[in-house]
Amino acid sequence: MHHSSRSSSWHGIISSPPFHFLQLQGRYSAEERRERIERYRSKRSHRNFGKRITYACRKRLADERARVKGRFVSSSGGNDNI
């Protein structure tokens, strides 16, 4: 019984939100939020997860090195039985 009287007292405190709360959802207005979400989606659709060569000089050196089954090997004749 005591608990129910406490919950009924909370009913008077919780009322409709103030007018400015209805216009702002968090930090941005509805229009600003829509624009930011649209910008995020546009950038997300253009993401590139492909390989990107950072240092052309390193790629050139790697392309010139000797390989066996895709792995680098020393050009000396020491280990030809791979």
C-alpha positions as CSV (number, residue, x, y, z in Angstrom):
1,M,0.0,0.0,0.0
2,H,2.8,2.4,0.9
3,H,4.4,1.6,-2.5
4,S,1.3,2.5,-4.5
5,S,1.0,5.9,-2.9
6,R,4.6,6.6,-3.8
7,S,4.1,5.7,-7.5
8,S,1.0,7.8,-7.7
9,S,3.0,10.8,-6.4
10,W,5.4,10.3,-9.4
11,H,2.5,10.7,-11.8
12,G,2.2,14.4,-11.0
13,I,6.0,14.9,-11.6
14,I,6.1,13.2,-15.0
15,S,4.2,15.4,-17.4
16,S,4.4,16.2,-21.1
17,P,7.9,17.2,-22.2
18,P,8.6,20.9,-22.8
19,F,8.0,22.3,-26.3
20,H,11.8,22.7,-27.1
21,F,12.3,19.0,-26.4
22,L,9.9,18.1,-29.2
23,Q,11.8,20.1,-31.7
24,L,15.3,18.8,-30.8
25,Q,16.2,15.1,-30.7
26,G,19.4,15.2,-28.8
27,R,22.1,17.7,-30.0
28,Y,20.7,18.5,-33.5
29,S,17.4,19.6,-35.0
30,A,15.5,17.1,-37.2
31,E,16.8,18.7,-40.4
32,E,20.5,18.8,-39.2
33,R,20.2,15.2,-38.1
34,R,18.7,14.1,-41.5
35,E,21.6,15.9,-43.3
36,R,24.3,14.3,-41.1
37,I,22.8,10.8,-41.6
38,E,22.6,11.4,-45.3
39,R,26.3,12.5,-45.3
40,Y,27.3,9.4,-43.3
41,R,25.5,7.1,-45.6
42,S,27.0,8.7,-48.7
43,K,30.5,8.4,-47.3
44,R,29.9,4.8,-46.2
45,S,28.8,3.9,-49.7
46,H,32.1,5.1,-51.1
47,R,34.5,3.3,-48.7
48,N,37.4,1.5,-50.3
49,F,38.7,-1.6,-48.6
50,G,40.9,-2.6,-51.6
51,K,44.7,-2.7,-51.6
52,R,46.4,0.6,-51.8
53,I,50.1,0.9,-52.5
54,T,51.6,3.4,-50.0
55,Y,55.3,3.3,-51.1
56,A,55.9,2.8,-54.8
57,C,59.7,2.3,-54.2
58,R,59.0,-0.7,-51.8
59,K,56.6,-2.3,-54.4
60,R,59.2,-1.9,-57.1
61,L,61.9,-3.6,-54.9
62,A,59.4,-6.4,-54.0
63,D,58.5,-7.0,-57.6
64,E,62.2,-7.4,-58.5
65,R,63.0,-10.0,-55.8
66,A,63.1,-13.7,-56.6
67,R,60.1,-15.7,-55.6
68,V,59.1,-19.4,-55.4
69,K,55.4,-20.1,-55.0
70,G,54.9,-16.5,-54.1
71,R,57.4,-16.4,-51.3
72,F,60.6,-14.4,-51.4
73,V,63.8,-16.5,-51.8
74,S,67.4,-15.6,-51.7
75,S,68.9,-15.4,-55.2
76,S,72.0,-17.4,-54.1
77,G,71.9,-21.0,-55.2
78,G,71.9,-22.4,-51.6
79,N,68.3,-23.6,-51.3
80,D,66.8,-24.7,-54.7
81,N,64.8,-27.7,-53.4
82,I,61.7,-25.8,-52.2
